[in-house]
Amino acid sequence: MVAPQPSRSFAADVLDAIVIGGGPAGLSAALVLGRCLRRILVCDAGHPRNEPARIFNGFLSRDGSTPAEFLQICREQLRRYETIEFRKVKVMDVERGDCRFTAILETGERVAGRMLLLATGLVDELPQIENFRQFYGSTVHNCPYCDGWECRGQPIAVIGCNQESMDLAIELLLWSKDLVLCTNGPLKVERKAVETIKRLGIRIIDTPIALLEGAGDKLEGIRFTDSSFLPRSAIFFSPGQYQRSPLAEQLGCEFCEGSNCIQCGENTATNIPGVYAAGNASRGVQLVIAAAAEGMQAAFAINSALLDADAASRALRDRELGQSTPSDRITQSNEAVD
């Protein structure tokens, strides 16, 4: 059990919102809400989905950044907003009460907020192949929009036996014509799909994979169980995914049919009043820039809901500005940014 940390002066009160997840979605939401003078606590366990990635791409002005560098910049920019607190701590449970939610932290602390944003993300299920993690995030990838350009013109393998893997192989023809689909066993698709991929000149190898080979994090190829070797510079795969946090399910949130994403409306609201979701946990487009945009969208929705509630009483008129202590704006762990 982690020893309790001292709470900030406003932590014992009911905050405007608790943001669970300190990635692009959660920090973007905190920025907007902080600028609205909303009192916010951001809780982050410190293990983002793109943690293994060497760099991420496709974010205008941050193309080619490392995940750690990006998060450090975001957190530094939040420091000037005295109503935002950041805690590197895991939320173990959330209790629903009368017009509030109470987050129970791993420290044993209980923090109450009027609104709740789930920006907890997803976890990728990696293939159980020897040495796979050695290359994951460097020369083994799951998103061609993030890493296809860096692999352009190279010999690429796609690992997987389902329709998603076949679709990924076809998509990767935009970046390379030297493609092999390694199914690591029997294909689990219709014959028509197989005919399509063969017509496009993508070779299929169904021999089980023994291991990946290479030096350091640089892939050299795939070794199969029959001892044959396929030289490859990069591998892509379509991972299964599950929610990083069980909180959405415990709160009673509905999930999208056929996926593990939290179902929510255009304004990011879930079926549970006061609970919103943003980022990879709730969307199919899993890009950093998209998560940041969804965090902003969630913040607009949360602030609007708070305005509606406060406008019905004198709370909005009587609300004091800057209720926190400027000298203690953001609580940061001394640990390195993950």
Salt bridges, closest charged atoms under 4 A:
ASP13 OD2 - ARG39 NH2 3.37
ASP16 OD1 - ARG38 NH1 3.72
ASP16 OD1 - ARG114 NH1 3.37
ASP16 OD2 - ARG319 NH2 3.22
ASP44 OD2 - ARG75 NH2 3.33
GLU51 OE1 - HIS47 ND1 3.34
GLU76 OE1 - ARG79 NE 3.30
GLU85 OE2 - ARG87 NH1 3.71
GLU95 OE1 - ARG110 NH2 2.57
GLU109 OE2 - ARG87 NH2 2.78
ASP124 OD1 - ARG49 NE 3.10
ASP147 OD2 - HIS141 ND1 3.35
ASP178 OD1 - ARG232 NH2 3.16
GLU213 OE2 - ARG223 NE 2.92
GLU294 OE2 - ARG283 NE 3.78
ASP310 OD2 - ARG38 NH1 3.62
ASP310 OD1 - ARG114 NH2 2.68
ASP318 OD2 - ARG314 NE 3.26
GLU335 OE1 - LYS88 NZ 3.51
ASP338 OD2 - LYS88 NZ 3.29
